[in-house]
Amino acid sequence: MEVRDNLRTNRSLQTPVLKLYSSIKTFSMAIFSVSVLEIFYLIIGPIGNPGGGGNVSDILFLSLIAVHLFWGVSLITNRRKNLFFFILQIPEILFITTLVLFIFYYTYALNANMDYVQRFQVTSGNLSLAPDSTLERANALMRFLPFLLLNGTALAYFRSKRKILALTFNGMESFTGRWALPLSLLSSMLYTLSFPSFISLKGFSELAWVSLVPLLLVIKNTNYRRAVFYGVSFGVIHTMLTNYWLGTFSLISLQFITGYYLLIYTLFMLPTIWIYKQAGRLRFLVFPAAMVVFDYLRSYGFMGYPWSMLGVSQYDFIPLIQIASLTGVWGVTFIVTLCNSVVVEVLDHFLRPLKKEGKPMLPIALFFILFVFSIIHGYSTISQEESKSTDRTVRIVLIQQNTDPRKHDYQIGLNRLTRLTDQALKESPDPDLVVWSETAFVPNIRRWSKYDPEEHHLARLVHDFLRYQKERRIWLVTGNDDYLITQDEDGKEIRLDYNASVFFSDEGERLETYHKVHLVPFTEYFPFKEELPWLHELLLNFDVNLWEPGDKRTVFNHPLFSFSTPICFEDSFPGEVREFVLAGADMIINLSNDFWSLTETEAKQHFINAKFRALETRRPLLRATASGLTSYVDTTGTLKADAPYYEESFIVVDVPLKEHTNTLYLKWGDWFPLMLGLALGILSLLYFIRWIIGPVEKGANIPYR
């Protein structure tokens, strides 16, 4: 509804509205002033690098300035129509856009001092190093803080005019309607802090139980289009805050993950919010079910990235998370999300006591039953696992050499590995297995073992490694590069390179090799080289090393036990590890390299994702990292031993091998998210038919604006 229509019918609004127009003029001048200053800053160049420009980052920043100038012009020329959009929605969109760009720039600024991490910019096709972390952070603040303050002030000021909003913009009088974006961002922060983060390494897992409450209140009490915007904003911001360390992994990882999650959160929120608004009294089940299905789908396929799933935040709530043996981690996510949904129903009941839906007894009762069942099942399971008799105990040495093959000399890496291994052998002379991390030893053993060590320094390193392993007479598994020679369709010989783990006997025999099956998208694997050659070329320009995916989940057979070695983030995929166990693995030994992040946050997040694999399969989980969190988790998900973060270290663990438990998750796999997905599909079909043939329940679907 246009403002002038309300002015004709509400004379009392004339004075406040005139003051509003005066404020709009003031904001227009502020927009122009800030934009001019930022253009001047763009021309003179960043602090510490004056005159630098013409790169991708400058183009993005210039686009941001242009959009703000367009907003300023629109406020002046269109102030009597579409006012709702220009003073309320445009600041929200600009605030989120500016915040996303600021997080990008500030994240890479934090990494500027690392000698192998470079700023998010390309100049003349070459990567350009940032001069200094402090200067880069100052540049990020100078570029984006003025716009964040400007948009934030506009958000707060115009929403504070409650009388005008209530009478002029129907539906904005409610608290959640006026402050929807801040509440959505509050959910993003609560969600982020419930995991290990830049604030707390342990994380505040209690926050997970209410982290979605502000967002769900917003979704419940705003119209569909706005609710989708707030839901997507929540998803993108919490993804960036949780995964900020991806700025260290490569120059493109954080960008790809953010763009990808912008897409999938949009695809998730569009149907989920529609079903939620149609579901009436059953809406409290919609988001718990949908979040489980969403987490399952985002852990599937080439782009799978199962990070920061809400259930994982409860990694230290040992009795509760035993439910993972039945449902997988998805069951924990369902219970935690259900708690959020029930809290929303209770709050909404007391905040709007005149509504006719009645008391939310069903949501409360269902949550109480599921929670109590999970706790009872948890304690019972722990008791059963602890009471099992031990068939045999194996001693395993996990080496953490604290090097990165992308940064350190290969000789230095080998020297550390052998020195730490020798120290461990002095402490425990006859271990059953020694484990080195992902790509701990980099030179390709298969290739360089065929060369004379006098011909090449890599051949010498490989022969030194093989001689060391044979002389120590240790069973050893290590990460390594590997390759196979095959032929293409034309009969031409080609080489396929793999990220691999190699198993050696105590007599120095290479027994078997595992090729990593699930590679990291875009940074380890890109299957669309022919379909998208420009993107493939871009990845190569950003110094990305691409591998071929393996096609077999290898089980290594030691005389005393069998084990498999999911590599790196493969231990975060429930279905992937389940396949290893079904193939016959008695134990899960993950090989990882988390050194690159140089942040305990990433290492801890990786660990808490992985520990659920021990719960789902009831198999011991061991992790040997180049650096990160080298550790041992028993079949109840209890951390039994770990090494210090980012230090040269090793741990010697005695792992009891007990009678295997064939969990429901092992038998049926991902039945829980599939069942919920089917239920949501049927429910959405029924609501769609009802929506087509007749009016929906009164108040179930707030109309579009």
Protein Blocks (a to p, Z undefined) as FASTA:
>chain_A
ZZklmmmmmmmlmmmmmmmmmmmmmmmmmmmmmmmmmmmmmmnopehiahiahilklmmm
mmmmmmmmmmmmmmmmmmmgoklmmmmmmmmmmmmmmmmmmmmmmmmmmmmmpmkbccdd
deehiacddfbfklmmmmmmmmmmmmmmmmmmmmmmmmmmmmlmmmmmghilpmklmmmm
mmmmmmmmmmmmmpccfkbmnbpaklmmmmmmmmmmmmmmccfklmmmmmmmmmmmmmmm
mmmmmmmmpmmlmmmmmmmmmmmmmmmmmmmmmmmmmnmmmlmmmmmmmmmmmmmmmmgc
jklccehifklmmmmmmmlmmmmmmnommlmmmmmmmmmmmmmmmmmmmmmmmbcnbpak
klmmmmmmmmmmmmmmmmmmmmmmmmpccfbdcddddddehpafklmcfklmmmmmmmmm
mmmmmmmmbafbdcddehkbmbafklmmmpcfklpmklmmmmmmmmmmmmnopacddddd
dddddddfkopacdddddddddddfkopafbdcddfbdcehjloccklmmmmmlmmmmmm
nopacddddfbdcddddfkbccdddehjllmpmklmmmmmmnopabdcddddfklnopak
lmmmmmmmmmmmmmmnopacddddfbdcdcdddfkopafbdcdehiacdddddddddddd
ddfklmnopmlmmmmmmmmmmmmmmmmmmmmmpccdehkaccdZZ
